[in-house]
Amino acid sequence: MKRIPVVDFIRFGSIFIVLGGHFFPQWLVQFITLPALQKIALNVFHNGAYGVVCFFVVSGFLITDMLVDGQRDFSGINLKAFYVKRFARIFPLLAAVVLTAFFLEHVKGLLDARIQSYHVWNDASGFGWPFWLSLVTFNFNWYLIAHCSVEGFQWNVLWSLAIEEQFYFCYPLIVKTLQSRKKVLVFLFCVILSSFLYRLCVSVYFDLNGQNTPTFWQAVSDQMVSFAAFDQIAIGGILYFINKKWGYWFEAKPQAALGLMLLGIIACFYLCYSTSMMDRSQYVYVPSLLAINCALVILGGLHVPVLFSKAAHILSWPGKLSYGCYLWHPTIIFLLMPVLMSLGGLEGFGYLVTAVCFFAFLSYRYFEVPVNHWIRGCFKLKPSLKA
């Protein structure tokens, strides 16, 4: 398995939702004249966090594949290789983004003054060492929860990366210790149950205290809690084992695989359109339900022949840039916002998506890949052909 088109399609769709969510949906949709289309765009883009849920599922699936790599006895997992690969993929780009943002913090006064009025930047100039320590130790989500967010999102988007890396620091150790597929599956199901129970307890607690309608920041900070999001990564891990055991059945029945994929797509769209994690009651079950349906899309798409055609590989290629798109897009919005505002809603959004993808491509081709290969080479690890 090299590149997986259905995974890259989901990645690109997820970053599309995230970009729409950060491009001020109310302002964006006023340029859409059709009422039905306007409502769809407003509802979907207001749920930009749902794109992160899909990222978590994809990540859990791919990381489990990379970690287990077809082994039946997990006691032989090479932890050093795993952590080196993870560091080579994640840390160089994170460092580049943080350094770029730090530089812009000190020159933004020279830039167009209008940018500072669009609330697309978090001023970190007054932040102390706990701020920088939380970034390099991947505990930034806890920092945000403890200190509350300031306006903008230049730094805030790093909360999801922190949750992922917290999970992946412990996950290989647990899998290696448990050794067998059955025990790992039990662990992953326990993670899903614990996340659901955590969200349920939060909802009940606030209801009992008469706070069933949270403020925007309260609702957002609830989503940033690691324990509330680990289930989505765990669902991706379970997906890997399900595909290993039952994938041959879908391989023999491509029509059933296609039906499963379409069912998952419809369910994901419905959840994005009709629900919101800003609602305390929906916050309890929607993340797990969305993650499960995203997993169905992947499971079906892994066995739909047309998705492995040359055309599908070409069309899905932008999905491989999703990590760069996610980390770079706040900086791009910060720099381009005066231009985006002058272009108008839909045209500005299209320009933004194009600019973010192009910059992410340059970053991927001329920075991420060379540095990744160099770090792997230092530890005598081969470059990865997988996603």
Secondary structure, DSSP 4 states (H G I P E B T S, - for coil): ----HHHHHHHHHHHHHHHHHHS-HHHHHTT---HHHHHHHHHHHTTTHHHHHHHHHHHHHHHHHHHHTT-S-GGG--HHHHHHHHHHHHHHHHHHHHHHHHHHHHHGGGS-GGGGGS------TT--HHHHHHHHTT-HHHHHHHH-PPSS-TTGGGHHHHHHHHHHHHHHHHHHHH-SHHHHHHHHHHHHHHHHHHHHHHHHHHHHTT--S--HHHHHHHHH-HHHHHHHHHHHHHHHHHHHHHHHHHHH-HHHHHHHHHHHHHHHHHHHHH--TTSHHHHHHHHHHHHHHHHHHHHHHTT-GGGGSHHHHHHHGGGGGHHHHHHHHHHHHHHHHHHHHHH-HHHHHHHHHHHHHHHHHHHIIIIIHHHHHHHHHHTT-PPP---
